[in-house]
Amino acid sequence: MGIIVANLFITLDGVYQAPGGREEDTEGGFEFGGWQAPVSDDEAGAAIAAGISRMDALLLGRETYDIFSSYWPHQSGDIADTLNRVPRFVVSNTLHDPTWAGTTVLPDAAAAGRLREDYGQVHMFGSGVLIRSLLSEGVLDRLHLWLYPVTLGQGKRLFDDGTVPTTFRLAEPAGSFPKGAVSLVYEPVGGVETAEMTP
């Protein structure tokens, strides 16, 4: 049985919208597209690339698929080669004829969860809505947060009202990078328990 790994570039205030470019996603009047590059560095980039090299399938939500499919087929290099080589899957009820060759449309998070039967590491990027759906279905195995030292005060946030209460455990030692980014890999382990703090 394989695993589904959600990789998310996220700010200190929980925003994951448009890390990669100014025009990547301006929905809601978002003004800070491209916030990731100024606080990234070669070491973080190498760690991200190493993670991508381990994937055997790519899973995306519809909006992230639209961003990726308009960009990555026209790029070259190790990351582009991997993303263009592996089987790709997009969860959507509205996309019927994907333009990125090698892409299969899945109807829902439950169907996405079944990819673990055929692939060792299914990786996701962005796709916050899909991450929440996978958590609700109990089929997200790892949440890899790349936390950057930025607050934006606006934009799409990963966890909003309606998030399934979940406890996570740290699955790998945290990593830190020269410009302040931190790599945190969590695994969901169950619901949320409560207790009183004692001295």
Stockholm file with secondary structure:
# STOCKHOLM 1.0

chainA/1-199         MGIIVANLFITLDGVYQAPGGREEDTEGGFEFGGWQAPVSDDEAGAAIAAGISRMDALLLGRETYDIFSSYWPHQSGDIADTLNRVPRFVVSNTLHDPTWAGTTVLPDAAAAGRLREDYGQVHMFGSGVLIRSLLSEGVLDRLHLWLYPVTLGQGKRLFDDGTVPTTFRLAEPAGSFPKGAVSLVYEPVGGVETAEMTP
#=GR chainA/1-199 SS CCEEEEEEEEETTSBCSCCSCTTSCCGGGCCCTTCSGGGCCHHHHHHHHHHHHTCSEEEEEHHHHHHHHHHGGGCCSHHHHHHHHSCEEEECSSCCSCSSTTEEEESSHHHHHGGGGTCSEEEEESCHHHHHHHHHHTCCCEEEEEEESCCCSCSCBSSCTTCCCCEEEECSCCEECTTSCEEEEEEEEECCCCCCCCC
#=GC SS_cons         CCEEEEEEEEETTSBCSCCSCTTSCCGGGCCCTTCSGGGCCHHHHHHHHHHHHTCSEEEEEHHHHHHHHHHGGGCCSHHHHHHHHSCEEEECSSCCSCSSTTEEEESSHHHHHGGGGTCSEEEEESCHHHHHHHHHHTCCCEEEEEEESCCCSCSCBSSCTTCCCCEEEECSCCEECTTSCEEEEEEEEECCCCCCCCC
//
